[in-house]
């Protein structure tokens, strides 16, 4: 497409791939984690919930630095990965996915928790009295009623991953086709004073982010309407 740098679509495609992969992992891990955090009576649950929320306030470079150290081949986690997959985690797409999941974890888990809490207690108590197990209640009642909140969490984590910079830069560097996502490419073009190319990256990221936020606002309105109707 004229007006766009030829490497733009590769960086955008890699960014979308990273966002999709991270959001899928967050959906699989975040739903049971959010449900456990809501219902656990363990003493240390507040500490765990604080750890989950930490990426909201912690600088991305700090997260990226410690993950880089943890994933190093000389460390147990990094060494185990190399022994299984034959390549190190840092400066790889898999490393970016792990970093993105940790960095975006609260943006998925907290909306999940809010959605689960919004289900009326009377409904779950009635189902429990009728003989349903807690697992059956969760999957047949809580999950369907929380679907808009879950979609909101997935959308937020997707959008958050799209705009990552610090964690991606620390863990992945700037390898074309492997770790050079759109935010890194935008920074590169601005550093080179190639403002036309930088505008192209920024415009596409802006359009995608705006579209996601419109979708989230729609989902939140639907969720509120369902809660009022109940």
VEXBA-80743 format. One record per residue: residue number from 0; x, y, z of N, C-alpha, C in turn. Coordinates in nm, 4 decimals, padded with zeros to 6 digits, always signed. Layout:
N
resi  n.xx  n.yy  n.zz  ca.xx  ca.yy  ca.zz  c.xx  c.yy  c.zz
NUM  X  Y  Z  X  Y  Z  X  Y  Z
...
END
This chain:
230
resi  n.xx  n.yy  n.zz  ca.xx  ca.yy  ca.zz  c.xx  c.yy  c.zz
0  +00.0854  -00.1188  +00.0000  +00.0000  +00.0000  +00.0000  +00.0887  +00.1234  +00.0000
1  +00.0647  +00.2149  -00.0912  +00.1497  +00.3330  -00.1051  +00.1399  +00.4198  +00.0187
2  +00.2506  +00.4839  +00.0524  +00.2537  +00.5723  +00.1686  +00.2983  +00.5031  +00.2951
3  +00.3033  +00.3710  +00.2949  +00.3461  +00.2963  +00.4119  +00.4802  +00.2300  +00.3847
4  +00.5703  +00.2257  +00.4847  +00.6987  +00.1574  +00.4645  +00.6761  +00.0090  +00.4400
5  +00.7577  -00.0540  +00.3552  +00.7352  -00.1951  +00.3196  +00.7418  -00.2914  +00.4374
6  +00.8200  -00.2573  +00.5407  +00.8330  -00.3475  +00.6558  +00.7217  -00.3275  +00.7586
7  +00.6330  -00.2306  +00.7341  +00.5294  -00.1977  +00.8326  +00.4395  -00.3170  +00.8626
8  +00.3910  -00.3835  +00.7568  +00.2936  -00.4903  +00.7782  +00.3553  -00.6099  +00.8500
9  +00.4863  -00.6306  +00.8342  +00.5518  -00.7364  +00.9098  +00.5505  -00.7067  +01.0586
10  +00.5813  -00.5822  +01.0953  +00.5807  -00.5434  +01.2367  +00.4394  -00.5442  +01.2942
11  +00.3422  -00.4955  +01.2162  +00.2031  -00.4961  +01.2619  +00.1547  -00.6401  +01.2781
12  +00.1873  -00.7249  +01.1811  +00.1465  -00.8649  +01.1898  +00.2047  -00.9346  +01.3115
13  +00.3321  -00.9079  +01.3403  +00.3960  -00.9672  +01.4573  +00.3310  -00.9162  +01.5859
14  +00.2956  -00.7876  +01.5875  +00.2292  -00.7293  +01.7037  +00.0938  -00.7948  +01.7273
15  +00.0167  -00.8124  +01.6209  -00.1142  -00.8768  +01.6333  -00.1000  -01.0226  +01.6778
16  -00.0001  -01.0896  +01.6237  +00.0263  -01.2290  +01.6628  +00.0586  -01.2370  +01.8112
17  +00.1422  -01.1453  +01.8594  +00.1784  -01.1420  +02.0009  +00.0561  -01.1122  +02.0872
18  -00.0261  -01.0165  +02.0439  -00.1453  -00.9793  +02.1205  -00.2451  -01.0946  +02.1269
19  -00.2660  -01.1637  +02.0145  -00.3570  -01.2779  +02.0124  -00.3057  -01.3902  +02.1035
20  -00.1770  -01.4223  +02.0920  -00.1201  -01.5308  +02.1729  -00.1279  -01.4983  +02.3213
21  -00.0919  -01.3767  +02.3582  -00.0936  -01.3364  +02.4987  -00.2356  -01.3364  +02.5541
22  -00.3309  -01.2854  +02.4754  -00.4706  -01.2791  +02.5203  -00.5283  -01.4185  +02.5399
23  -00.4929  -01.5106  +02.4514  -00.5411  -01.6486  +02.4644  -00.4872  -01.7129  +02.5919
24  -00.3574  -01.6946  +02.6179  -00.2978  -01.7498  +02.7398  -00.3613  -01.6860  +02.8636
25  -00.3845  -01.5550  +02.8580  -00.4448  -01.4853  +02.9713  -00.5878  -01.5315  +02.9954
26  -00.6596  -01.5642  +02.8895  -00.7954  -01.6163  +02.9063  -00.7923  -01.7517  +02.9761
27  -00.7020  -01.8386  +02.9315  -00.6939  -01.9735  +02.9881  -00.6474  -01.9701  +03.1339
28  -00.5487  -01.8858  +03.1632  -00.4942  -01.8788  +03.2989  -00.5721  -01.7831  +03.3881
29  -00.6217  -01.6748  +03.3288  -00.6832  -01.5689  +03.4080  -00.8183  -01.6041  +03.4660
30  -00.8996  -01.6818  +03.3924  -01.0333  -01.7170  +03.4421  -01.0261  -01.7984  +03.5709
31  -00.9519  -01.9106  +03.5748  -00.9436  -01.9840  +03.7025  -00.8722  -01.9046  +03.8124
32  -00.7737  -01.8228  +03.7741  -00.7033  -01.7428  +03.8746  -00.7975  -01.6394  +03.9366
33  -00.8771  -01.5726  +03.8540  -00.9714  -01.4725  +03.9046  -01.0752  -01.5366  +03.9947
34  -01.1242  -01.6529  +03.9556  -01.2237  -01.7228  +04.0376  -01.1625  -01.7656  +04.1702
35  -01.0383  -01.8127  +04.1666  -00.9716  -01.8540  +04.2906  -00.9475  -01.7343  +04.3824
36  -00.9031  -01.6224  +04.3261  -00.8784  -01.5036  +04.4068  -01.0068  -01.4533  +04.4719
37  -01.1184  -01.4653  +04.4021  -01.2464  -01.4205  +04.4574  -01.2951  -01.5085  +04.5722
38  -01.2638  -01.6370  +04.5666  -01.3232  -01.7319  +04.6609  -01.2267  -01.7888  +04.7638
39  -01.0983  -01.7655  +04.7462  -01.0010  -01.8246  +04.8370  -01.0072  -01.7604  +04.9755
40  -00.9919  -01.8436  +05.0755  -00.9853  -01.7952  +05.2142  -00.8440  -01.8117  +05.2704
41  -00.7500  -01.8406  +05.1831  -00.6118  -01.8581  +05.2259  -00.5543  -01.7266  +05.2783
42  -00.4691  -01.7343  +05.3771  -00.4146  -01.6134  +05.4394  -00.3344  -01.5286  +05.3423
43  -00.2598  -01.5934  +05.2540  -00.1729  -01.5185  +05.1641  -00.2374  -01.4722  +05.0358
44  -00.3709  -01.4805  +05.0263  -00.4362  -01.4451  +04.9003  -00.4181  -01.2965  +04.8675
45  -00.4139  -01.2126  +04.9694  -00.3949  -01.0691  +04.9456  -00.2568  -01.0435  +04.8864
46  -00.1576  -01.1179  +04.9337  -00.0218  -01.1049  +04.8807  -00.0182  -01.1463  +04.7335
47  -00.0858  -01.2565  +04.7013  -00.0899  -01.3033  +04.5619  -00.1651  -01.2045  +04.4738
48  -00.2755  -01.1520  +04.5245  -00.3527  -01.0537  +04.4477  -00.2703  -00.9272  +04.4233
49  -00.1880  -00.8901  +04.5212  -00.1000  -00.7749  +04.5046  +00.0046  -00.8019  +04.3971
50  +00.0600  -00.9224  +04.3950  +00.1569  -00.9590  +04.2914  +00.0940  -00.9533  +04.1521
51  -00.0296  -01.0000  +04.1415  -00.1004  -00.9957  +04.0132  -00.1194  -00.8516  +03.9666
52  -00.1467  -00.7614  +04.0608  -00.1736  -00.6203  +04.0274  -00.0469  -00.5380  +04.0096
53  +00.0666  -00.5900  +04.0506  +00.1915  -00.5140  +04.0512  +00.2281  -00.4537  +03.9151
54  +00.2084  -00.5224  +03.8034  +00.2460  -00.4620  +03.6741  +00.1738  -00.3323  +03.6409
55  +00.0632  -00.3024  +03.7096  -00.0081  -00.1769  +03.6826  +00.0772  -00.0573  +03.7224
56  +00.1524  -00.0702  +03.8317  +00.2289  +00.0424  +03.8840  +00.3793  +00.0278  +03.8631
57  +00.4265  -00.0938  +03.8381  +00.5703  -00.1162  +03.8231  +00.6165  -00.0741  +03.6839
58  +00.7271  -00.0001  +03.6729  +00.7772  +00.0379  +03.5404  +00.8029  -00.0849  +03.4534
59  +00.7623  -00.0808  +03.3260  +00.7805  -00.1968  +03.2377  +00.9256  -00.2419  +03.2267
60  +01.0196  -00.1468  +03.2324  +01.1598  -00.1847  +03.2215  +01.2058  -00.2681  +03.3415
61  +01.1472  -00.2428  +03.4578  +01.1806  -00.3223  +03.5758  +01.1327  -00.4663  +03.5567
62  +01.0084  -00.4797  +03.5091  +00.9546  -00.6134  +03.4820  +01.0403  -00.6834  +03.3776
63  +01.0718  -00.6114  +03.2700  +01.1514  -00.6690  +03.1629  +01.2891  -00.7100  +03.2088
64  +01.3506  -00.6295  +03.2952  +01.4860  -00.6608  +03.3439  +01.4862  -00.7893  +03.4257
65  +01.3932  -00.7998  +03.5205  +01.3915  -00.9184  +03.6060  +01.3520  -01.0437  +03.5283
66  +01.2643  -01.0282  +03.4303  +01.2299  -01.1427  +03.3461  +01.3499  -01.1846  +03.2607
67  +01.4245  -01.0858  +03.2140  +01.5443  -01.1153  +03.1355  +01.6456  -01.1940  +03.2180
68  +01.6620  -01.1535  +03.3436  +01.7531  -01.2248  +03.4333  +01.7008  -01.3654  +03.4611
69  +01.5693  -01.3764  +03.4873  +01.5088  -01.5064  +03.5188  +01.5174  -01.6035  +03.4016
70  +01.5033  -01.5492  +03.2787  +01.5016  -01.6348  +03.1592  +01.6405  -01.6655  +03.1044
71  +01.7421  -01.6068  +03.1617  +01.8779  -01.6299  +03.1125  +01.9124  -01.7788  +03.1173
72  +01.9855  -01.8288  +03.0177  +02.0197  -01.9723  +03.0149  +02.0970  -02.0192  +03.1375
73  +02.1610  -01.9266  +03.2096  +02.2364  -01.9657  +03.3291  +02.1473  -01.9877  +03.4504
74  +02.0206  -01.9406  +03.4415  +01.9278  -01.9552  +03.5527  +01.8431  -02.0818  +03.5359
75  +01.7871  -02.1347  +03.6449  +01.7111  -02.2607  +03.6361  +01.5975  -02.2581  +03.5345
76  +01.5193  -02.1495  +03.5333  +01.4062  -02.1424  +03.4395  +01.4561  -02.1400  +03.2959
77  +01.5540  -02.0535  +03.2697  +01.6091  -02.0446  +03.1353  +01.6778  -02.1716  +03.0916
78  +01.7496  -02.2352  +03.1827  +01.8199  -02.3593  +03.1502  +01.7204  -02.4716  +03.1194
79  +01.6112  -02.4777  +03.1955  +01.5094  -02.5795  +03.1709  +01.4456  -02.5603  +03.0341
80  +01.4210  -02.4350  +02.9981  +01.3616  -02.4072  +02.8665  +01.4561  -02.4507  +02.7545
81  +01.5833  -02.4180  +02.7682  +01.6813  -02.4552  +02.6654  +01.6911  -02.6069  +02.6531
82  +01.6874  -02.6775  +02.7662  +01.6986  -02.8240  +02.7623  +01.5796  -02.8878  +02.6921
83  +01.4615  -02.8238  +02.6998  +01.3415  -02.8800  +02.6375  +01.3276  -02.8364  +02.4922
84  +01.3482  -02.7061  +02.4668  +01.3202  -02.6512  +02.3341  +01.4457  -02.6216  +02.2515
85  +01.5617  -02.6279  +02.3142  +01.6850  -02.6122  +02.2394  +01.7243  -02.4717  +02.2045
86  +01.6532  -02.3717  +02.2542  +01.6902  -02.2325  +02.2292  +01.6523  -02.1472  +02.3497
87  +01.7243  -02.0381  +02.3742  +01.6964  -01.9556  +02.4923  +01.5681  -01.8752  +02.4767
88  +01.5117  -01.8381  +02.5890  +01.3896  -01.7578  +02.5887  +01.4127  -01.6107  +02.5525
89  +01.5174  -01.5453  +02.6065  +01.5380  -01.4047  +02.5701  +01.5578  -01.3874  +02.4205
90  +01.5053  -01.2777  +02.3680  +01.5170  -01.2421  +02.2269  +01.4528  -01.3470  +02.1364
91  +01.3387  -01.4007  +02.1853  +01.2593  -01.4939  +02.1059  +01.1127  -01.4557  +02.1189
92  +01.0302  -01.5040  +02.0267  +00.8868  -01.4730  +02.0325  +00.8239  -01.5357  +02.1561
93  +00.8648  -01.6562  +02.1917  +00.8113  -01.7221  +02.3113  +00.8398  -01.6392  +02.4363
94  +00.9601  -01.5814  +02.4434  +00.9934  -01.4951  +02.5559  +00.9046  -01.3724  +02.5618
95  +00.8731  -01.3162  +02.4437  +00.7827  -01.2011  +02.4387  +00.6442  -01.2375  +02.4894
96  +00.5962  -01.3566  +02.4533  +00.4633  -01.3988  +02.4981  +00.4598  -01.4108  +02.6507
97  +00.5620  -01.4724  +02.7078  +00.5670  -01.4875  +02.8536  +00.5720  -01.3503  +02.9214
98  +00.6564  -01.2610  +02.8699  +00.6640  -01.1272  +02.9265  +00.5329  -01.0517  +02.9123
99  +00.4671  -01.0659  +02.7984  +00.3402  -00.9967  +02.7743  +00.2305  -01.0481  +02.8664
100  +00.2294  -01.1791  +02.8892  +00.1289  -01.2371  +02.9781  +00.1450  -01.1820  +03.1194
101  +00.2673  -01.1771  +03.1675  +00.2916  -01.1250  +03.3026  +00.2594  -00.9765  +03.3103
102  +00.2989  -00.9010  +03.2072  +00.2777  -00.7561  +03.2075  +00.1296  -00.7200  +03.1970
103  +00.0515  -00.7989  +03.1243  -00.0903  -00.7675  +03.1038  -00.1824  -00.8459  +03.1961
104  -00.1267  -00.9258  +03.2858  -00.2076  -01.0107  +03.3729  -00.3177  -00.9348  +03.4479
105  -00.2880  -00.8227  +03.5145  -00.3959  -00.7553  +03.5886  -00.5041  -00.6971  +03.4984
106  -00.4705  -00.6649  +03.3738  -00.5694  -00.6078  +03.2831  -00.6705  -00.7120  +03.2362
107  -00.6389  -00.8385  +03.2556  -00.7336  -00.9461  +03.2288  -00.8002  -00.9939  +03.3570
108  -00.7208  -01.0188  +03.4606  -00.7730  -01.0801  +03.5826  -00.8706  -00.9878  +03.6559
109  -00.8394  -00.8596  +03.6659  -00.9270  -00.7706  +03.7411  -01.0663  -00.7561  +03.6787
110  -01.0797  -00.7400  +03.5456  -01.2142  -00.7420  +03.4873  -01.2848  -00.8759  +03.5046
111  -01.2089  -00.9859  +03.4994  -01.2689  -01.1171  +03.5235  -01.3263  -01.1226  +03.6650
112  -01.2475  -01.0767  +03.7614  -01.2928  -01.0783  +03.9010  -01.4189  -00.9940  +03.9177
113  -01.4186  -00.8749  +03.8589  -01.5347  -00.7867  +03.8702  -01.6584  -00.8503  +03.8075
114  -01.6404  -00.9176  +03.6948  -01.7532  -00.9831  +03.6280  -01.8090  -01.0962  +03.7139
115  -01.7211  -01.1759  +03.7732  -01.7673  -01.2868  +03.8567  -01.8391  -01.2351  +03.9820
116  -01.7870  -01.1265  +04.0386  -01.8488  -01.0706  +04.1593  -01.9860  -01.0103  +04.1298
117  -02.0078  -00.9711  +04.0052  -02.1351  -00.9067  +03.9706  -02.2512  -01.0052  +03.9618
118  -02.2227  -01.1342  +03.9567  -02.3296  -01.2349  +03.9534  -02.3960  -01.2407  +04.0910
119  -02.5263  -01.2289  +04.0922  -02.5988  -01.2219  +04.2192  -02.5798  -01.3486  +04.3016
120  -02.5527  -01.3294  +04.4287  -02.5282  -01.4409  +04.5194  -02.6518  -01.5304  +04.5326
121  -02.7717  -01.4695  +04.5225  -02.8940  -01.5476  +04.5360  -02.9041  -01.6566  +04.4301
122  -02.8546  -01.6272  +04.3094  -02.8613  -01.7238  +04.2011  -02.7719  -01.8435  +04.2289
123  -02.6510  -01.8171  +04.2747  -02.5583  -01.9277  +04.3021  -02.6013  -02.0063  +04.4261
124  -02.6568  -01.9378  +04.5252  -02.7041  -02.0074  +04.6450  -02.8217  -02.0985  +04.6119
125  -02.9111  -02.0516  +04.5256  -03.0253  -02.1329  +04.4847  -02.9795  -02.2579  +04.4092
126  -02.8832  -02.2367  +04.3175  -02.8298  -02.3503  +04.2412  -02.7612  -02.4500  +04.3325
127  -02.6927  -02.4000  +04.4352  -02.6252  -02.4878  +04.5307  -02.7286  -02.5681  +04.6110
128  -02.8377  -02.5024  +04.6468  -02.9439  -02.5703  +04.7216  -03.0132  -02.6769  +04.6374
129  -03.0140  -02.6576  +04.5058  -03.0761  -02.7540  +04.4157  -02.9859  -02.8737  +04.3856
130  -02.8643  -02.8711  +04.4382  -02.7772  -02.9866  +04.4249  -02.6625  -02.9722  +04.3273
131  -02.6468  -02.8552  +04.2656  -02.5358  -02.8361  +04.1726  -02.4058  -02.8184  +04.2503
132  -02.2974  -02.8703  +04.1950  -02.1667  -02.8503  +04.2571  -02.1159  -02.7106  +04.2259
133  -02.0143  -02.6666  +04.2987  -01.9580  -02.5337  +04.2755  -01.9002  -02.5219  +04.1345
134  -01.8393  -02.6306  +04.0860  -01.7849  -02.6284  +03.9500  -01.8969  -02.6165  +03.8471
135  -02.0067  -02.6889  +03.8670  -02.1205  -02.6798  +03.7755  -02.1817  -02.5405  +03.7773
136  -02.1907  -02.4824  +03.8956  -02.2461  -02.3464  +03.9073  -02.1580  -02.2471  +03.8338
137  -02.0277  -02.2641  +03.8479  -01.9360  -02.1698  +03.7838  -01.9493  -02.1744  +03.6318
138  -01.9490  -02.2940  +03.5746  -01.9496  -02.3063  +03.4292  -02.0874  -02.2873  +03.3679
139  -02.1938  -02.3200  +03.4403  -02.3278  -02.3101  +03.3818  -02.4004  -02.1807  +03.4147
140  -02.3573  -02.1123  +03.5214  -02.4264  -01.9888  +03.5616  -02.3324  -01.8681  +03.5608
141  -02.2226  -01.8782  +03.6364  -02.1331  -01.7629  +03.6522  -02.0681  -01.7238  +03.5200
142  -02.0117  -01.8200  +03.4476  -01.9431  -01.7891  +03.3218  -02.0356  -01.7271  +03.2169
143  -02.1537  -01.7860  +03.1905  -02.2422  -01.7226  +03.0909  -02.2836  -01.5807  +03.1282
144  -02.3102  -01.5569  +03.2565  -02.3511  -01.4230  +03.2989  -02.2342  -01.3235  +03.3003
145  -02.1129  -01.3758  +03.2972  -01.9938  -01.2899  +03.3029  -01.9280  -01.2717  +03.1661
146  -01.9910  -01.3191  +03.0598  -01.9244  -01.3236  +02.9299  -01.8799  -01.1861  +02.8808
147  -01.9600  -01.0825  +02.9068  -01.9199  -00.9497  +02.8603  -01.7999  -00.8967  +02.9395
148  -01.7968  -00.9258  +03.0689  -01.6817  -00.8862  +03.1492  -01.5562  -00.9613  +03.1086
149  -01.5724  -01.0877  +03.0723  -01.4574  -01.1659  +03.0266  -01.4056  -01.1118  +02.8941
150  -01.4973  -01.0800  +02.8033  -01.4566  -01.0202  +02.6758  -01.3883  -00.8857  +02.6974
151  -01.4351  -00.8110  +02.7968  -01.3701  -00.6831  +02.8291  -01.2267  -00.7058  +02.8751
152  -01.2053  -00.8043  +02.9627  -01.0702  -00.8346  +03.0099  -00.9793  -00.8799  +02.8983
153  -01.0304  -00.9649  +02.8103  -00.9512  -01.0114  +02.6967  -00.9170  -00.8947  +02.6047
154  -01.0142  -00.8068  +02.5809  -00.9916  -00.6913  +02.4930  -00.8900  -00.5951  +02.5527
155  -00.8998  -00.5716  +02.6838  -00.8040  -00.4824  +02.7500  -00.6630  -00.5393  +02.7439
156  -00.6488  -00.6682  +02.7690  -00.5159  -00.7288  +02.7636  -00.4616  -00.7275  +02.6214
157  -00.5491  -00.7457  +02.5232  -00.5073  -00.7392  +02.3826  -00.4559  -00.5990  +02.3501
158  -00.5337  -00.4969  +02.3878  -00.4936  -00.3586  +02.3609  -00.3660  -00.3221  +02.4357
159  -00.3536  -00.3707  +02.5590  -00.2346  -00.3415  +02.6382  -00.1106  -00.4026  +02.5745
160  -00.1242  -00.5231  +02.5232  -00.0117  -00.5891  +02.4561  +00.0264  -00.5156  +02.3282
161  -00.0734  -00.4652  +02.2558  -00.0464  -00.3923  +02.1317  +00.0452  -00.2725  +02.1560
162  +00.0326  -00.2101  +02.2727  +00.1104  -00.0897  +02.3001  +00.2349  -00.1115  +02.3835
163  +00.2724  -00.2375  +02.4087  +00.3898  -00.2647  +02.4920  +00.5168  -00.2075  +02.4291
164  +00.6055  -00.1616  +02.5168  +00.7344  -00.1109  +02.4681  +00.8483  -00.1572  +02.5590
165  +00.8426  -00.1170  +02.6853  +00.9547  -00.1442  +02.7756  +00.9849  -00.2910  +02.7940
166  +00.8812  -00.3716  +02.8222  +00.9018  -00.5149  +02.8431  +00.9527  -00.5807  +02.7154
167  +00.8919  -00.5436  +02.6014  +00.9320  -00.6006  +02.4726  +01.0762  -00.5648  +02.4394
168  +01.1136  -00.4403  +02.4640  +01.2488  -00.3962  +02.4331  +01.3513  -00.4692  +02.5184
169  +01.3217  -00.4878  +02.6470  +01.4158  -00.5545  +02.7360  +01.4292  -00.7029  +02.7040
170  +01.3174  -00.7678  +02.6720  +01.3184  -00.9121  +02.6500  +01.3510  -00.9523  +02.5076
171  +01.3074  -00.8703  +02.4112  +01.3181  -00.9110  +02.2721  +01.4129  -00.8312  +02.1874
172  +01.4488  -00.7132  +02.2332  +01.5344  -00.6290  +02.1503  +01.4615  -00.5820  +02.0256
173  +01.5271  -00.5919  +01.9110  +01.4720  -00.5366  +01.7877  +01.5137  -00.6241  +01.6696
174  +01.4663  -00.7495  +01.6697  +01.5031  -00.8440  +01.5649  +01.3899  -00.8505  +01.4629
175  +01.4118  -00.8040  +01.3404  +01.3047  -00.8047  +01.2388  +01.2489  -00.9455  +01.2179
176  +01.1158  -00.9540  +01.2169  +01.0498  -01.0812  +01.1940  +01.0373  -01.1697  +01.3156
177  +01.1066  -01.1357  +01.4245  +01.1024  -01.2182  +01.5457  +01.0537  -01.1403  +01.6677
178  +01.1120  -01.0225  +01.6911  +01.0755  -00.9452  +01.8103  +01.0493  -00.7976  +01.7793
179  +01.0617  -00.7571  +01.6528  +01.0435  -00.6152  +01.6182  +00.8948  -00.5848  +01.5995
180  +00.8289  -00.5555  +01.7108  +00.6868  -00.5234  +01.7061  +00.6687  -00.3767  +01.6663
181  +00.5434  -00.3350  +01.6482  +00.5154  -00.2026  +01.5938  +00.5648  -00.0892  +01.6831
182  +00.5515  -00.1051  +01.8152  +00.5953  +00.0025  +01.9049  +00.7461  +00.0236  +01.8965
183  +00.8225  -00.0847  +01.8823  +00.9676  -00.0743  +01.8675  +01.0026  -00.0115  +01.7330
184  +00.9316  -00.0545  +01.6274  +00.9558  +00.0011  +01.4945  +00.9244  +00.1503  +01.4916
185  +00.8168  +00.1909  +01.5580  +00.7819  +00.3324  +01.5659  +00.8927  +00.4120  +01.6339
186  +00.9440  +00.3602  +01.7441  +01.0529  +00.4269  +01.8150  +01.1762  +00.4393  +01.7257
187  +01.2069  +00.3326  +01.6535  +01.3222  +00.3331  +01.5635  +01.3091  +00.4421  +01.4576
188  +01.1920  +00.4479  +01.3960  +01.1709  +00.5466  +01.2894  +01.1800  +00.6886  +01.3430
189  +01.1283  +00.7101  +01.4631  +01.1369  +00.8440  +01.5233  +01.2814  +00.8801  +01.5558
190  +01.3588  +00.7820  +01.6033  +01.5000  +00.8054  +01.6322  +01.5782  +00.8414  +01.5058
191  +01.5364  +00.7824  +01.3937  +01.6028  +00.8108  +01.2659  +01.5491  +00.9372  +01.1984
192  +01.4521  +01.0025  +01.2655  +01.3854  +01.1214  +01.2116  +01.3048  +01.0895  +01.0846
193  +01.2668  +00.9631  +01.0679  +01.1793  +00.9239  +00.9568  +01.0347  +00.9405  +01.0027
194  +00.9925  +01.0650  +01.0124  +00.8621  +01.0921  +01.0724  +00.7458  +01.0418  +00.9871
195  +00.7619  +01.0342  +00.8565  +00.6554  +00.9809  +00.7716  +00.6280  +00.8347  +00.8064
196  +00.7359  +00.7564  +00.8208  +00.7200  +00.6166  +00.8596  +00.6661  +00.6036  +01.0019
197  +00.7152  +00.6906  +01.0908  +00.6671  +00.6877  +01.2289  +00.5181  +00.7180  +01.2346
198  +00.4731  +00.8133  +01.1536  +00.3310  +00.8458  +01.1474  +00.2492  +00.7263  +01.1006
199  +00.3034  +00.6507  +01.0059  +00.2313  +00.5341  +00.9537  +00.2098  +00.4311  +01.0645
200  +00.3154  +00.4010  +01.1390  +00.3019  +00.3070  +01.2504  +00.2034  +00.3604  +01.3552
201  +00.2208  +00.4868  +01.3904  +00.1373  +00.5464  +01.4939  -00.0098  +00.5490  +01.4528
202  -00.0357  +00.5779  +01.3265  -00.1734  +00.5867  +01.2784  -00.2438  +00.4518  +01.2875
203  -00.1754  +00.3453  +01.2480  -00.2362  +00.2124  +01.2530  -00.2578  +00.1683  +01.3976
204  -00.1596  +00.1911  +01.4830  -00.1762  +00.1563  +01.6242  -00.2893  +00.2360  +01.6879
205  -00.2998  +00.3634  +01.6513  -00.4074  +00.4473  +01.7033  -00.5433  +00.3949  +01.6590
206  -00.5554  +00.3585  +01.5326  -00.6833  +00.3091  +01.4801  -00.7235  +00.1786  +01.5492
207  -00.6278  +00.0876  +01.5650  -00.6583  -00.0405  +01.6305  -00.6990  -00.0185  +01.7760
208  -00.6240  +00.0651  +01.8464  -00.6535  +00.0909  +01.9872  -00.7899  +00.1578  +02.0037
209  -00.8201  +00.2516  +01.9158  -00.9505  +00.3200  +01.9234  -01.0641  +00.2208  +01.9010
210  -01.0478  +00.1340  +01.8026  -01.1498  +00.0338  +01.7755  -01.1721  -00.0594  +01.8930
211  -01.0634  -00.1002  +01.9580  -01.0753  -00.1890  +02.0738  -01.1474  -00.1195  +02.1882
212  -01.1154  +00.0069  +02.2123  -01.1800  +00.0813  +02.3212  -01.3287  +00.1007  +02.2950
213  -01.3661  +00.1226  +02.1699  -01.5082  +00.1331  +02.1354  -01.5778  +00.0012  +02.1663
214  -01.5123  -00.1087  +02.1309  -01.5685  -00.2401  +02.1604  -01.5827  -00.2646  +02.3098
215  -01.4828  -00.2235  +02.3882  -01.4883  -00.2408  +02.5331  -01.6029  -00.1593  +02.5927
216  -01.6199  -00.0357  +02.5458  -01.7298  +00.0483  +02.5949  -01.8651  -00.0162  +02.5647
217  -01.8776  -00.0751  +02.4473  -02.0016  -00.1437  +02.4103  -02.0260  -00.2633  +02.5022
218  -01.9223  -00.3419  +02.5275  -01.9359  -00.4591  +02.6147  -01.9734  -00.4195  +02.7568
219  -01.9147  -00.3105  +02.8057  -01.9454  -00.2656  +02.9412  -02.0898  -00.2190  +02.9528
220  -02.1396  -00.1531  +02.8491  -02.2800  -00.1121  +02.8499  -02.3732  -00.2331  +02.8495
221  -02.3361  -00.3351  +02.7712  -02.4171  -00.4562  +02.7675  -02.4174  -00.5257  +02.9034
222  -02.2983  -00.5304  +02.9668  -02.2871  -00.5940  +03.0985  -02.3715  -00.5194  +03.2011
223  -02.3663  -00.3868  +03.1973  -02.4464  -00.3062  +03.2912  -02.5959  -00.3276  +03.2685
224  -02.6352  -00.3382  +03.1421  -02.7763  -00.3612  +03.1113  -02.8234  -00.4965  +03.1643
225  -02.7382  -00.5986  +03.1534  -02.7730  -00.7307  +03.2051  -02.7866  -00.7285  +03.3570
226  -02.6942  -00.6576  +03.4225  -02.6994  -00.6496  +03.5690  -02.8263  -00.5788  +03.6156
227  -02.8666  -00.4729  +03.5438  -02.9878  -00.3993  +03.5822  -03.1126  -00.4835  +03.5580
228  -03.1086  -00.5659  +03.4534  -03.2256  -00.6496  +03.4235  -03.2416  -00.7641  +03.5230
229  -03.1290  -00.8008  +03.5857  -03.1365  -00.9051  +03.6877  -03.1796  -00.8468  +03.8212
END
